[in-house]
Amino acid sequence: MATNLGLGTCWLGGTFSSSRFAQKIDLQNNEDLPAVTPVGYAVPKISAIDSAIRNASGANNRKPWSSLFFKKDDKPLPVLQAGRYATPLEMVRLAPSATNFQPWRIIKESETNIFHFYMKRAPGLKQLFFMKSDLQRVDIGIAMCHFELVAEEEGLKGKWNINNLLLKGMADKLDYIATWVGSN
């Protein structure tokens, strides 16, 4: 909606003063504020400092398709085998993530539109930012949102299931998050 209004947004997690936001929203002791999304007018040209920060964080570098999306046999999922889900998966690949770790890994069931979302944790990320929030969980949520919204835009129906699926192979080293079950 913000983009349609000509506004820019970005995710800020761990690099903002949560105390000021906490006061504004009356954050309770048992609640956490892991990230915020400022909304405003994007500047036509970013400053040299912003450009340096963007380059240092690797914001322009995304992992290749072959290191994020897999078949059940742990082999990379070819774009053509993703079928109508190639665009939603590509939007997941381009989704923002904390320090560009892109912790999501997705395994597609053979001959179906079933996609298992996993998280490959980046060791030390939480300690790196001295935070109590788990930004990698925020990242996977953003990726899932990208997947679902683009699938909907592409006319692909489906729903999320959480079934603590344990697959052999690569998935043994990952944290299971959820499964998208496509109905078409």
C-alpha positions as CSV (number, residue, x, y, z in Angstrom):
1,M,0.0,0.0,0.0
2,A,2.8,2.4,0.9
3,T,4.5,1.8,-2.5
4,N,1.2,2.4,-4.3
5,L,1.1,5.8,-2.5
6,G,4.6,6.6,-3.7
7,L,6.1,6.1,-0.2
8,G,9.3,4.2,0.6
9,T,9.7,1.7,3.5
10,C,12.5,-0.4,5.0
11,W,12.9,-2.8,7.8
12,L,15.0,-1.7,10.8
13,G,15.9,-4.4,13.3
14,G,18.6,-3.9,15.9
15,T,19.7,-0.6,14.6
16,F,17.2,1.7,16.2
17,S,16.5,2.9,19.7
18,S,13.7,0.7,20.8
19,S,13.2,2.7,24.0
20,R,11.6,5.6,22.2
21,F,9.3,3.3,20.2
22,A,8.5,1.4,23.3
23,Q,7.3,4.5,25.0
24,K,5.1,5.5,22.1
25,I,3.4,2.1,21.9
26,D,3.3,1.5,25.7
27,L,5.4,-1.7,25.3
28,Q,4.9,-4.0,28.3
29,N,7.7,-5.9,30.1
30,N,6.6,-9.2,28.6
31,E,6.6,-7.8,25.1
32,D,9.4,-7.3,22.6
33,L,9.9,-4.9,19.7
34,P,12.3,-6.6,17.3
35,A,11.8,-4.4,14.3
36,V,10.1,-1.3,12.9
37,T,9.2,-0.2,9.4
38,P,9.6,3.6,8.9
39,V,7.5,5.0,6.1
40,G,8.4,8.2,4.1
41,Y,9.5,9.7,0.9
42,A,12.6,8.0,-0.5
43,V,15.4,10.4,-1.4
44,P,16.2,10.4,-5.1
45,K,19.9,9.8,-4.5
46,I,21.4,8.2,-1.4
47,S,24.3,9.8,0.4
48,A,27.8,8.5,0.4
49,I,27.5,7.3,4.0
50,D,24.2,5.5,3.2
51,S,25.9,3.9,0.2
52,A,28.8,2.7,2.2
53,I,26.5,1.2,4.9
54,R,24.5,-0.5,2.2
55,N,27.7,-1.9,0.5
56,A,29.1,-3.0,3.9
57,S,25.9,-4.9,4.8
58,G,25.8,-6.7,1.4
59,A,22.3,-5.3,0.8
60,N,22.8,-5.5,-3.0
61,N,24.1,-9.1,-2.8
62,R,21.5,-11.9,-2.8
63,K,22.3,-15.6,-2.5
64,P,21.8,-17.5,-5.8
65,W,18.6,-19.5,-6.3
66,S,20.6,-22.7,-6.1
67,S,21.6,-22.1,-2.5
68,L,18.1,-21.3,-1.2
69,F,15.6,-23.6,-3.0
70,F,15.8,-27.4,-3.1
71,K,14.1,-30.5,-4.2
72,K,13.4,-33.2,-1.6
73,D,16.6,-35.0,-2.6
74,D,18.7,-32.0,-1.4
75,K,19.6,-31.1,-5.0
76,P,19.0,-27.4,-6.0
77,L,15.5,-26.8,-7.4
78,P,15.8,-25.7,-11.1
79,V,13.8,-22.6,-11.8
80,L,11.7,-24.5,-14.5
81,Q,10.7,-27.2,-11.9
82,A,9.3,-24.4,-9.6
83,G,6.7,-23.9,-12.3
84,R,4.2,-21.2,-11.5
85,Y,5.9,-20.7,-8.2
86,A,9.1,-19.4,-9.7
87,T,8.0,-15.8,-9.2
88,P,7.0,-16.2,-5.6
89,L,10.3,-18.0,-4.9
90,E,12.3,-15.3,-6.7
91,M,10.6,-12.6,-4.5
92,V,11.6,-14.7,-1.4
93,R,15.2,-14.6,-2.8
94,L,15.0,-10.9,-3.0
95,A,13.3,-10.3,0.4
96,P,15.2,-8.2,2.9
97,S,16.9,-9.9,5.8
98,A,19.1,-8.8,8.8
99,T,22.6,-8.2,7.6
100,N,21.6,-10.0,4.4
101,F,21.9,-13.5,5.9
102,Q,18.9,-14.8,4.0
103,P,18.3,-17.6,6.5
104,W,15.5,-19.3,4.6
105,R,15.8,-22.6,2.8
106,I,12.8,-24.0,1.0
107,I,12.3,-27.6,0.0
108,K,9.7,-28.4,-2.7
109,E,7.9,-31.7,-2.7
110,S,8.2,-33.6,-6.0
111,E,5.3,-33.2,-8.4
112,T,3.3,-31.1,-6.0
113,N,2.9,-27.5,-5.0
114,I,4.1,-28.2,-1.4
115,F,6.9,-26.1,-0.1
116,H,8.6,-26.6,3.3
117,F,10.1,-23.5,4.8
118,Y,13.2,-24.0,7.0
119,M,15.6,-21.6,8.7
120,K,19.4,-22.0,8.4
121,R,20.5,-20.1,11.4
122,A,23.5,-17.8,11.1
123,P,25.5,-18.5,14.3
124,G,26.1,-15.5,16.5
125,L,23.7,-13.1,14.9
126,K,21.8,-12.6,18.1
127,Q,25.0,-12.0,20.0
128,L,26.3,-9.8,17.3
129,F,23.6,-7.2,17.9
130,F,23.3,-7.8,21.7
131,M,19.6,-8.2,21.3
132,K,17.0,-10.3,22.9
133,S,15.0,-10.5,19.7
134,D,15.4,-13.2,17.1
135,L,15.8,-11.3,13.9
136,Q,16.2,-14.5,11.9
137,R,12.6,-15.3,12.8
138,V,11.5,-11.8,11.6
139,D,13.5,-12.6,8.4
140,I,11.6,-15.8,7.8
141,G,8.3,-14.1,8.5
142,I,9.2,-11.5,5.8
143,A,10.1,-14.2,3.4
144,M,6.9,-16.1,4.0
145,C,4.9,-12.9,3.5
146,H,6.6,-12.2,0.2
147,F,5.9,-15.8,-0.9
148,E,2.2,-15.7,0.1
149,L,1.5,-12.2,-1.3
150,V,3.2,-12.9,-4.7
151,A,1.5,-16.3,-4.9
152,E,-1.9,-14.6,-4.3
153,E,-1.0,-11.9,-7.0
154,E,-0.2,-14.8,-9.4
155,G,-3.5,-16.5,-8.7
156,L,-2.0,-19.3,-6.7
157,K,-4.2,-20.5,-3.9
158,G,-2.8,-22.2,-0.8
159,K,-2.5,-22.2,2.9
160,W,0.1,-22.5,5.6
161,N,0.4,-25.7,7.7
162,I,2.7,-26.2,10.7
163,N,3.4,-29.9,11.1
164,N,7.0,-30.1,12.6
165,L,8.0,-32.0,9.5
166,L,11.3,-33.9,9.8
167,L,12.9,-34.7,6.4
168,K,16.1,-36.6,6.0
169,G,19.2,-35.1,4.6
170,M,19.8,-31.4,4.5
171,A,16.7,-30.6,6.5
172,D,18.3,-32.4,9.5
173,K,20.5,-29.3,9.9
174,L,17.7,-26.8,9.6
175,D,14.9,-25.5,11.8
176,Y,11.5,-26.3,10.4
177,I,9.2,-23.3,10.2
178,A,6.0,-24.0,8.2
179,T,4.7,-25.6,5.0
180,W,2.9,-24.0,2.1
181,V,0.3,-26.3,0.6
182,G,-0.7,-25.0,-2.8
183,S,-4.1,-26.1,-4.0
184,N,-3.6,-25.4,-7.7
